[in-house]
């Protein structure tokens, strides 16, 4: 078996024992004898020294980008695993049962039609746990907006509107070379995500300006900040970096609860927003209308994909080089344009920007609110519970249009926070609200 040159050093060591693992936990490799070099396998001297001196060496195993273990990475596998003995030059197999909860959710969506002024009405949501361990469950409401009713239009008078749907807008703030403070839509945000000191000393980009690339900051909010909703993103652009008003960008938000040192490993895309540069030598503040709900705990990755490829100097990633936090990353995909959705890590290049010789912090910030989204027409009871293995829990989902005065479609989602290794989609909820119609009949004469 030829070793894969792109795999981390742990795989070189494990191949000596004939065992390949793929968990993001420290493992111990024991060898009775240490060969200086095996044909086709390179072992770092440090590993040889440790194994020769102690008969064992512990290393971290990095996950491939496609491993997709999601929340399973954060579990205490030491309490659920087994010790496996491996004879040299053989392959050992050991089946194991994961003692964890697993949820079954029904129904998968709610859709209800009501009339303005109706009394509250309820539906039932059932969450079952067909796993072996108890599952802690909490349900949060996420506001998804309102759509007015469709108006019937005479086809002869219909007007077709062309062009793309409206994109997010930004407001520029502090003028000048120094970044300063952005004009925030949420100046008293509960969660403030910042790495830079407000100054932009340099700009980073692709030589020749012929490739799109992503630059992002890795933020780690305190555990007590979760869950929260990201409500705005702030990015600073400089004219010195050949950025112009109207340049196309995409804002991306990922969440990573794996705890991996590489933020791409275990990252899940939560939202992307096509935007344009609204001002240069200034902060651009992009308000996210519906927000991005983040359950955590873990890392929040906020990035910008620079889409312009002018074929000349173009360095859109403004960077603060005063004191690097070693949390700013950059990457390039192998193909152009970037994939949709933009998965991490990019297939061509992915690195901490410090390792490229440009130590610093991108001028990308975020702000969020911790208060749960209050969907005024929707409620769930109970909000939090623990479901035992083999058990189930019924939740009451209540639609209350009493505070609504406009007909149309009201939309929301139910997010289920849990401690199981599974991943479950949000539950879409739609309320179709209609007007009351009264039919008046003329008074008819009555003959007695």
C-alpha positions in Angstrom: 0.0 0.0 0.0 1.6 3.2 -1.1 1.2 6.1 1.4 -0.7 9.2 0.3 1.8 12.1 0.3 -1.0 14.6 1.1 -2.0 12.8 4.3 -0.7 14.1 7.7 2.2 12.4 9.3 0.1 10.2 11.6 -0.8 8.0 8.6 2.9 7.3 8.0 3.2 6.1 11.5 0.1 4.0 11.5 1.0 2.2 8.3 3.9 0.6 10.2 1.4 -1.2 12.4 -1.0 -1.9 9.5 -3.8 0.2 11.0 -5.5 3.3 9.6 -7.8 5.3 11.7 -9.9 8.4 11.0 -11.1 9.9 14.2 -10.2 13.4 15.4 -8.9 12.3 18.8 -5.4 11.6 20.1 -4.4 8.0 19.7 -1.4 6.0 20.9 0.7 3.9 18.6 2.8 1.2 20.1 5.6 -0.7 18.3 7.7 -3.5 19.6 10.5 -2.7 17.2 11.2 0.5 15.3 12.5 0.2 11.8 14.7 3.1 10.7 12.8 3.5 7.5 10.2 1.3 5.8 10.3 1.2 2.0 8.2 4.0 0.6 7.3 5.3 4.1 8.9 8.4 5.7 8.8 8.6 9.5 9.8 11.9 11.2 12.9 11.5 13.5 10.8 12.9 16.4 8.4 10.0 16.1 11.2 7.4 15.9 12.8 8.8 19.0 9.6 8.7 21.0 8.7 5.2 19.9 12.3 3.9 20.6 12.4 5.5 24.0 9.0 4.8 25.2 7.6 2.1 22.9 4.7 4.5 22.1 3.9 7.8 20.5 0.7 9.9 20.7 -0.4 12.1 17.8 -3.5 13.8 16.5 -5.2 12.5 13.4 -6.5 15.2 11.1 -9.9 14.6 9.4 -10.3 14.8 5.6 -12.6 17.6 4.5 -15.2 15.0 3.3 -15.2 13.0 6.6 -18.5 14.7 7.6 -18.6 13.4 11.2 -20.4 16.6 12.3 -21.3 16.5 16.0 -19.8 13.1 16.4 -16.4 14.8 16.5 -17.3 16.5 19.8 -18.3 13.3 21.6 -16.2 11.6 24.3 -15.2 8.6 22.2 -12.9 7.2 25.0 -16.1 6.1 26.9 -17.6 4.5 23.8 -14.6 2.9 22.1 -12.8 -0.5 22.5 -9.2 -1.5 22.7 -8.1 -3.4 19.6 -4.9 -5.5 19.4 -3.2 -5.4 16.0 -0.6 -8.0 14.9 2.2 -6.7 12.7 1.5 -6.9 9.0 -2.2 -7.7 9.5 -5.4 -5.7 9.5 -7.7 -5.9 12.5 -11.4 -5.2 12.5 -13.6 -4.5 15.5 -17.3 -3.8 15.4 -18.6 -1.3 18.0 -22.0 0.0 19.0 -22.3 3.7 19.5 -24.2 4.3 22.7 -25.9 7.6 21.8 -29.3 9.1 21.1 -30.8 9.3 17.6 -33.9 11.5 16.9 -36.8 10.8 14.6 -38.9 14.0 14.0 -42.5 14.1 12.7 -43.9 15.9 10.9 -41.0 17.4 8.8 -42.9 20.7 8.2 -46.0 22.7 9.2 -48.4 24.7 7.0 -51.6 26.2 8.3 -54.2 28.5 6.8 -56.0 30.9 9.2 -58.2 34.0 9.1 -57.3 37.3 10.6 -58.8 37.4 14.1 -59.0 33.6 14.5 -58.3 32.1 17.9 -55.0 30.3 18.4 -54.8 26.8 17.0 -52.3 24.1 17.8 -50.5 21.2 16.0 -48.5 18.4 17.4 -44.8 17.8 16.9 -43.4 14.4 18.0 -39.7 13.8 18.6 -38.7 10.2 19.2 -35.4 8.8 20.4 -34.6 5.4 18.9 -31.1 5.5 20.2 -29.6 3.8 23.3 -28.8 6.9 25.3 -30.9 9.9 26.5 -31.0 12.9 24.2 -31.2 16.5 25.5 -33.4 18.6 23.2 -34.2 22.3 22.9 -36.4 24.0 20.3 -35.8 27.5 19.0 -37.9 29.7 16.7 -36.2 31.3 13.7 -38.0 34.2 11.9 -38.0 33.7 8.1 -40.0 36.7 7.0 -43.3 37.7 5.4 -44.6 37.6 1.9 -47.6 39.7 1.0 -50.5 38.1 -0.9 -50.2 37.9 -4.7 -52.4 40.4 -6.5 -54.2 39.3 -9.6 -53.1 41.4 -12.6 -54.8 41.9 -16.0 -52.4 40.1 -18.4 -52.8 43.0 -20.8 -51.4 45.4 -18.3 -48.7 43.2 -16.7 -45.2 44.7 -16.5 -42.2 42.4 -16.4 -39.4 43.5 -14.2 -36.0 42.4 -15.3 -32.6 42.0 -13.6 -31.4 40.2 -10.5 -33.3 40.2 -7.2 -32.3 43.0 -4.9 -29.1 42.4 -3.0 -28.0 43.5 0.4 -26.8 47.1 0.8 -24.1 48.6 2.9 -23.4 51.9 4.5 -19.9 53.3 4.4 -18.4 54.9 7.5 -15.0 56.2 8.6 -13.1 57.8 5.8 -9.3 57.7 5.5 -6.6 55.1 5.7 -7.3 54.0 9.2 -10.2 51.6 9.6 -11.7 53.1 12.7 -15.0 51.8 13.9 -17.8 50.7 11.5 -21.2 52.3 11.5 -23.0 49.4 13.0 -26.7 48.7 12.7 -26.5 47.0 16.1 -24.1 49.2 18.1 -25.1 47.4 21.4 -24.9 43.9 20.0 -24.8 41.0 22.5 -22.1 39.3 20.6 -19.3 41.3 19.0 -16.8 39.4 16.7 -13.6 41.3 16.2 -10.0 40.4 15.6 -8.5 43.6 14.1 -7.5 46.9 15.8 -9.3 49.1 13.3 -6.3 49.9 11.1 -5.6 48.5 7.6 -1.9 48.5 6.9 -1.9 46.3 3.8 -4.0 44.5 1.3 -3.7 40.8 0.2 -4.8 39.4 -3.1 -3.9 37.0 -6.0 -0.8 37.9 -8.1 -2.1 38.9 -11.5 -5.7 39.2 -10.3 -6.8 36.2 -12.3 -8.4 34.0 -9.6 -11.2 34.3 -7.2 -10.3 33.6 -3.6 -11.7 33.5 -0.1 -10.5 35.2 3.0 -12.1 34.6 6.4 -11.7 35.1 10.1 -12.2 32.4 12.7 -14.1 33.6 15.8 -14.7 31.6 18.9 -17.4 33.2 21.0 -17.8 32.2 24.6 -19.9 29.1 25.3 -22.4 31.4 27.2 -23.0 33.4 24.0 -24.8 30.6 22.3 -27.2 30.3 20.8 -27.2 33.6 19.0 -28.2 35.1 15.7 -25.6 36.9 13.5 -27.3 40.1 12.4 -24.6 42.0 10.5 -21.2 41.6 8.8 -18.7 44.5 8.5 -15.9 44.5 5.9 -13.3 47.2 5.2 -12.1 47.8 1.6 -9.2 50.2 0.5 -8.8 52.1 -2.7 -5.1 51.5 -2.5 -5.8 47.8 -3.1 -7.5 48.6 -6.4 -11.0 47.8 -5.0 -13.8 49.8 -6.6 -17.4 50.5 -5.6 -19.6 47.9 -7.3 -17.1 45.1 -7.2 -18.8 41.7 -6.7 -18.2 39.8 -3.4 -20.0 37.0 -1.6 -20.3 37.0 2.2 -20.2 33.5 3.7 -20.9 32.2 7.2 -19.8 28.8 8.5 -20.2 27.1 11.8 -17.7 24.6 13.2 -18.4 22.7 16.4 -15.6 20.1 16.0 -12.9 22.0 17.9 -10.4 21.2 15.2 -7.3 23.5 14.9 -8.1 23.8 11.1 -11.4 25.7 10.8 -12.2 24.0 7.5 -12.3 20.5 9.1 -15.9 20.1 10.2 -17.1 23.5 8.9 -20.8 23.7 7.9 -22.0 26.4 5.6 -24.8 28.3 7.3 -25.5 31.1 4.8 -24.1 33.0 1.8 -25.0 36.5 0.6 -24.0 38.1 -2.8 -23.1 41.7 -2.2 -21.2 44.5 -3.9 -18.6 47.0 -2.5 -20.6 50.1 -1.3 -17.7 52.3 -0.3 -13.8 52.2 -0.3 -11.4 53.5 2.4 -14.4 52.7 4.6 -16.2 50.0 6.5 -19.1 48.4 4.6 -21.8 47.3 7.0 -24.1 44.6 5.6 -27.3 43.9 7.6 -28.6 40.3 7.3 -32.4 40.7 7.2 -33.3 37.2 8.6 -30.0 36.8 10.4 -28.0 33.6 10.7 -28.8 31.3 13.6 -25.8 29.7 15.3 -26.2 27.1 18.0 -22.6 26.4 18.9 -20.6 26.1 20.9 -17.5 26.4 18.8 -16.2 28.5 15.9 -18.0 31.0 13.7 -16.2 31.6 10.4 -17.1 34.8 8.6 -15.5 35.3 5.2 -15.5 37.1 1.9 -15.2 35.5 -1.6 -13.7 38.1 -3.9 -15.2 37.4 -7.3 -13.5 40.0 -9.4 -10.7 38.8 -11.8 -9.4 41.9 -13.5 -6.2 40.3 -14.7 -4.1 43.0 -13.0 -3.2 43.9 -9.4 -6.1 43.3 -7.1 -5.8 43.0 -3.4 -9.2 43.2 -1.8 -8.4 41.6 1.6 -7.5 44.5 3.9 -5.3 43.3 6.7 -4.3 44.7 10.1 -0.7 43.7 10.8 -0.2 45.3 14.2 -0.7 42.1 16.3 -1.7 38.9 14.6 -4.3 36.7 16.4 -3.4 33.8 14.1 -7.0 33.4 13.1 -7.2 34.7 9.6 -7.2 32.2 6.7 -7.2 32.3 2.9 -7.8 29.8 0.2 -8.2 29.3 -3.6 -10.4 26.7 -5.3 -9.0 24.5 -8.0 -11.7 25.6 -10.5 -13.2 28.9 -11.6 -15.8 30.1 -10.7 -15.8 28.7 -7.1 -18.2 25.9 -6.4 -21.7 26.5 -5.2 -22.1 25.9 -2.3 -18.5 27.1 -1.5 -17.2 24.1 0.5 -14.1 24.2 2.7 -11.3 23.7 2.4 -10.7 25.1 -1.1 -9.1 22.4 -3.3 -6.1 24.4 -4.5 -4.8 26.4 -1.5 -5.8 26.7 2.1 -3.6 28.3 4.7 -3.3 30.5 7.8 -2.3 33.8 6.3 0.6 34.1 8.8 2.1 31.0 7.1 2.2 32.8 3.8 4.4 35.5 5.4 1.6 38.0 6.0 0.9 37.8 9.7 -2.2 39.8 10.6 -6.0 39.9 10.9 -8.5 40.5 8.1 -10.8 43.5 8.7 -13.9 41.4 8.8 -16.3 41.7 11.8 -19.6 40.4 12.9 -22.3 41.3 15.4 -25.2 39.2 16.8 -28.0 39.1 19.3 -28.4 36.3 21.9 -32.1 36.8 22.6 -34.1 34.0 21.0 -35.9 35.0 17.8 -39.4 36.0 18.9 -41.7 34.8 16.2 -44.8 36.6 17.6 -47.3 34.3 15.9 -45.6 31.0 16.8 -44.8 29.2 20.0 -43.6 25.8 21.1 -44.1 24.0 24.4 -42.2 22.5 26.1 -39.0 24.3 24.9 -36.5 22.0 26.6 -36.6 18.4 27.6 -34.6 15.1 27.8 -35.9 12.1 25.8 -34.8 8.7 27.1 -33.6 6.0 24.8 -36.6 4.4 23.1 -38.9 7.2 24.3 -40.7 10.1 22.7 -41.9 13.6 23.5 -44.9 15.4 22.1 -44.5 19.2 21.6 -47.4 21.6 21.1 -46.8 24.0 18.2 -49.3 27.0 18.5 -50.3 29.4 15.7 -51.6 32.7 17.1 -52.6 35.3 14.5 -54.1 37.7 17.0 -51.2 40.2 16.7 -51.2 40.1 12.9 -53.2 42.5 10.8 -51.9 41.9 7.2 -52.9 38.9 5.1 -50.1 37.0 3.4 -47.6 34.2 4.1 -45.7 34.3 7.4 -42.7 32.0 7.5 -40.5 30.6 10.3 -38.4 27.6 11.1 -38.0 25.4 14.2 -34.4 24.7 15.0 -33.7 21.6 17.2 -30.6 21.8 19.4 -29.5 18.4 20.7 -26.5 16.4 22.0 -26.8 13.4 19.6 -24.2 12.7 16.8 -26.9 13.1 14.1 -27.8 16.1 12.0 -31.4 17.1 11.5 -32.8 19.8 9.1 -34.8 22.7 10.5 -38.6 22.4 10.4 -40.2 24.9 8.0 -43.4 26.5 9.4 -45.8 28.6 7.2 -48.9 30.5 8.2 -51.2 31.5 5.4 -53.2 34.4 6.8 -56.3 35.5 4.9 -58.9 38.3 5.3 -62.5 37.8 6.4 -64.9 38.5 3.6 -68.5 39.6 4.3 -71.3 39.4 1.8 -73.9 42.1 2.1 -77.3 41.4 0.6 -79.8 44.2 -0.1 -82.8 44.3 2.2 -85.8 42.7 0.5 -89.3 43.8 1.2 -91.3 41.5 3.4 -95.0 41.0 3.1 -96.9 40.0 6.2 
